[in-house]
Amino acid sequence: MKKNILIVGASGSIGHEFTKHYDLERNVEKIFALSRRNKDFDSKKIHPVIFDYNKDETFEDLIDALNNQPINTIIIATGLLHNKDVSPEKSVNNISVLGLNQLFHVNVFGPMLLIKKLLPLIKQSTLVKIIFLTARVGSITDNKLGGWYSYRSSKAALNMMIRTLSIELQRIKKENIVIGMHPGTVDSNLSKPFLKNVNHQILSPKESVAHMVKVIHRIKPEDSGNCFDIKGNVIDP
Ligand SMILES: NC(=O)c1ccc[n+]([C@@H]2O[C@H](COP(=O)([O-])OP(=O)(O)OC[C@H]3O[C@@H](n4cnc5c(N)ncnc54)[C@H](OP(=O)(O)O)[C@@H]3O)[C@@H](O)[C@H]2O)c1
């Protein structure tokens, strides 16, 4: 059966690479490529849709654009670590309401409100996989360095949302899958200012997506609710 895929953040480094990857897959019928600004994709399979977590009207426009078509895979590839107003906190002293609000809005509230909006479609689709891009720094067990309060805690909150959603969606259909994926350290707009301090492997978006699609392909309903690294290992919460 051919599948339809919805990618949120198709303008981002990783989201763009996912879009290009699925465009080449023969069993993919349509890709809804959501982004804040229109991206040119030279493919009949790819349907660009303008979408912004900060603009409620774009949620309505999306539902119109989908026009009740089934969705089989949803990839949430949006995320925020820094922008002109906020940067990762080194100390609790740097925490601000502005930073917390912006990061939680893009990393947690927006994606979950989108899933809420898509729920009727998810319920009527045959098999649904939902992949949220999370981050290893959202693991409480893994936190040995400290810092990055808003980003770490927004991803930890996202991971709890993933687990909770996975339970609800498997009550609807036991084949449904909801997981988080850590993409590795990837050269992107989000990571660029911090890469000079990294002493482990830095992946290109293409390399990261090549790993992740293998994990996504072999993931099973019993894996639902967990977060995985690019090798397919579960990341401790
Ligand atoms: N890169 C890494 O090393 C790394 C490591 C761990 C986890 N991750 C996670 O991987 C995911 C993708 O990151 P990336 O590296 O590809 O970053 P990126 O290139 O900065 O992409 C981020 C995406 O989020 C979108 N976005 C931001 N605010 C939005 C909003 N209000 N509404 C809708 N979309 C919004 C951006 O849209 P615009 O293009 O319009 O700005 C862009 O498409 C994120 O969840 C990130 O936390 C990345």
The ligand as an ORCA input file, in Angstrom:
! r2SCAN-3c Opt
* xyz 0 1
  N      20.971     19.548     14.854
  C      21.247     18.810     15.912
  O      22.426     18.537     16.252
  C      20.127     18.252     16.751
  C      20.455     17.451     17.859
  C      19.447     16.940     18.651
  C      18.121     17.185     18.310
  N      17.817     17.963     17.222
  C      16.407     18.216     16.927
  O      16.142     17.968     15.565
  C      15.046     18.804     15.134
  C      15.414     19.510     13.819
  O      16.503     20.381     14.061
  P      17.475     20.934     12.910
  O      18.840     20.650     13.377
  O      17.026     20.456     11.559
  O      17.198     22.509     13.077
  P      16.813     23.645     12.035
  O      17.551     23.473     10.764
  O      16.975     24.922     12.793
  O      15.255     23.381     11.751
  C      14.263     23.752     12.676
  C      12.924     23.763     11.992
  O      11.915     24.195     12.948
  C      11.112     25.176     12.307
  N      10.440     26.089     13.244
  C      11.007     26.859     14.195
  N      10.051     27.582     14.808
  C       8.866     27.247     14.232
  C       7.509     27.659     14.399
  N       7.152     28.603     15.285
  N       6.535     27.093     13.643
  C       6.859     26.169     12.713
  N       8.131     25.742     12.484
  C       9.106     26.282     13.230
  C      12.103     25.934     11.425
  O      11.428     26.729     10.481
  P      12.179     27.952      9.711
  O      13.036     27.278      8.660
  O      11.056     28.748      9.156
  O      12.979     28.688     10.752
  C      12.851     24.756     10.809
  O      12.084     24.173      9.780
  C      14.739     19.730     16.309
  O      13.657     19.203     17.045
  C      15.990     19.659     17.157
  O      15.726     19.935     18.521
  C      18.795     18.500     16.434
*
